Structures are given as structure tokens and as C-alpha cells.
Amino acid sequence: MSESGQELVSLCPDGNRSCIIFAFSRPEEIMTTVLYPGTFNPIHNGHADLVERAAKIFDRVVLGIATSAQKEPSILELRVKLAKASLAHIDNVEVAGFTNLTVDFAREVGAQVILKGIRTVTDFEFEFQMLSMNRALQPGMETVFLAPSEQFSYISSTLVRDIASYGGDISKFVHPIVAEAMLNGEIV
């Protein structure tokens, strides 16, 4: 173990087994910002779960809501408003829309790390390709993958939109303000 860190043995967050945790000290003036980019069309409880967990790991979390020609997202400003309302309970989170490359936006907000959620092997394959491209465009940019908690692992924005389009109850998948916006046809 180096002088800058110490090894701690404690219970894992699930409380079932011991984990070895390495705790490293760092100068207080260094602030780690992570960018969690996506279209968030709409933001759902799986996204919120990742943001809540990232907020415990990083000093500052920026949820960057992107435009995407492939996904034909709803109005960007609306998605930003809904995400802000959904994440208002987390102090160290900011929400902003962007229309440029993810690595350029990461640089604009001072992010040293990009956060990506991974539900499946297919997600990983796509996100790993994006990680490699981001590194080529912005050397030194790191990517961290987080898997959602089990109760959210099956939720996707596409499925939420599909269920809503057939009049299904999406209230257990999204924040109430998002459900209301979808019920009113603001997000399609």
C-alpha cells in the first residue's frame, strides 16, 4: 500500500460480505467532475439511480442532455426541465443541455470523467466503442461504467415511451413530473 492510501476492510454496501476498500486522500482543492451524457428521452428511475450513486463517488455530477438525430428526441429544453425536477433532491448535481460532441461538452463543464450506464453486454459493446472514440478525440478523458441497481436494470427510455404510447402505467418507472409530461403528450 502506498503512503497516499490505506486499506480498509468493511462490509460491502449490500452487507453480505467483506470488501477491501482502498481509501486515498487527495488535496481538497481538487474537485472531480463527472459528466453523465445521454438523450434522457425521458429520464427514468434507472438514470436517477446512477446519478444518486455517482453523486456519492464524485464531487460534482453534470447530467448532460444531448440532441441526437438517431433518436429524434423531444424538445431539449423540456428534457432539461424534467431532469432538473427529477434530480432536485441531489445537492451536487447540475443538469444542462448540449448540442456538440460529448468530449467538447465535458471539457466545457470541466469534467475529467464520463459516466455511462451499462445494462447489457450490447450496451457495453456500444459504450466501449464510444469510450475508444472519446479517447481518440480527447486523450486523457476517462470513462467509468456503472450498472443500475437490480430493480432498475430492465428500464429503458424506449420501453417507457412504448408503454406510455399504449396508455400503460409508467408511474413506477419515472418521476411523477415525467409521467405527467408523457400523459400530456409533451414527450412522445
Secondary structure, 3 states (H helix, E strand, C coil): CCCCEEEEEEECCCCCCEEEEEEECCCCCCCCEEEEEECCCCCCHHHHHHHHHHHHHCCEEEEEEECCCCCCCCCHHHHHHHHHHHCCCCCCEEEEEECCCHHHHHHHHCCCEEEEECCCHHHHHHHHHHHHHHHHHCCCCEEEEECCCHHHCCCCHHHHHHHHHCCCCCCCCCCHHHHHHHHCCCCC
